[in-house]
Amino acid sequence: MDTPRRFVDYLLAIDIGNTHIKVGLYHHGQWQEEWRLSTDPKRTADEYRIPLKSFLQDVLVEQVDQVVMASVVPLLTPVFHRVARTLSDAPPLDVTPPGYGLKVQYTPPDSLGADRFVNALGAWRKYRMNLVVVDVGTTATVDAVSHDGVFLGGTIAPGPHFLAQALAQGTARLPLIPPAIPDKLLGQNTQEAIAIGVGHGFIGMVNELIIRTWQVLGEKAPVILTGGWANRIMSHLPCEAKYEPMLTLDGLRYAAEYHFQRS
């Protein structure tokens, strides 16, 4: 495993996702703070700058040495570029594939989502072996990374909230039920039936995608698990998974480290 290297004093990592924006402050070889904001493409740079400035001031930091970011929300990418310039004197580092030591087998390579790329980079830099990287949140992504640092491809599927919304929006009488993983296996009413179908159906889908990814890798490679639903599904996976709640932010940190080593 890689040991953290100190390349800047204060690093601010920003992961702009479809539902949430994760922000982490890295200092003295570890993540000191983590914050979350709701994703809203209609917000202005000032509306994001103010809470970020407040977060930093709460921990007595006025400015950071470097901002590194990845975005899957194109409308917010330039917004956060403007925000980053108020938080650091250095130009922001916007991480997009390929690069940073990780090769990409994807067509075209830059069409790979920045979140999937950064997760794969973080997992590979930490473990240096064949891996299955699973991110379960708004969507479910299951990706393969080889031991020699190649993103081999993967799968994208709807997350549990999308599954529940599809049932409610596509039918006349089925209600919208908050996704969950009930202990029951059969529902005795419509609400229970939907909850069980969505929750256990989602688990079954993720398990099948992991098994198919193992077939490509030719082995039961370790599963690296992250995302908002990771804790809920971990005990239901076909193997023991390594839970990495900071995987995306770690991937951004590794990308920044790689950039500084070569600049």
Phi, psi and omega in degrees: 000148179284141173263140184298139176246144181268109183246336168221160182284309179237120178243130176251118180255133183231120177250110184265101181258178183291330183249317182230158173247115180265135182230132179227141177252118182255127185204138179056041173078014178203164175283117182275322183216153172222135180228163177225143173233154174282140178279124177215102182300344181278347181288148179272172177300320179297323182290339173265327182297318185300309179294325180294317176300319180295318177304312183293318180296329178297333178251021173063038176241120180275316179218157176251164181283328184206141171249128175239138187215157171220141185223139170246013178240093187305325181295333183267348182300307178294330177299314182283339170297318179292319178299315183301325181291342176270350183256345183208149176283340180277147175299143180293148176260112180261110187273119175225151180282158355270185176126191178060029177090355181247119177282157185229121172262086184206148185235117343286160185302324184282000175274351175293133179301138182300326180294317179295319179297314183293320175300314180297318179298314180298317181294315182293317180297329183278324189247333176053050177207171173301134186218153167247119184255118185243123177240117183243113180203238176302317170239171173245121177241136179231112188235153180249136177231134181273161183297335182265016171084050176231126171283115189269349184122180182183199184225151176234131180221162179292143174282175184298325180293321177297320180297316180294319180294323181298319179296316183290320184279334185264002180229162184274331190238354182274130182279165174276118182248129176302130183296143179203174175238089183292156175287330181291152179256341177227138180269142177259005172208172186297318181299315178296319181298318179293314181301316180292317181298316180290310184295306182284331174296320177297316178300315180298321178297312180297317179300316180296321179293324176295314181298319179293325178291322174301321180298322178292318182286341180078015179196163175277076182293153178304144178258124177257122190243133176213176178107166186297333181260008185301312181297328183288324187260353188305316183286352182257002183281161183282009180199173175279122182261153174266114183276123181234086183295336182258019189302313183296315179294323176297320177299319177296320178297316179298321179298317179295319178300313179301316180300315183289326179295336184249006180255000000 
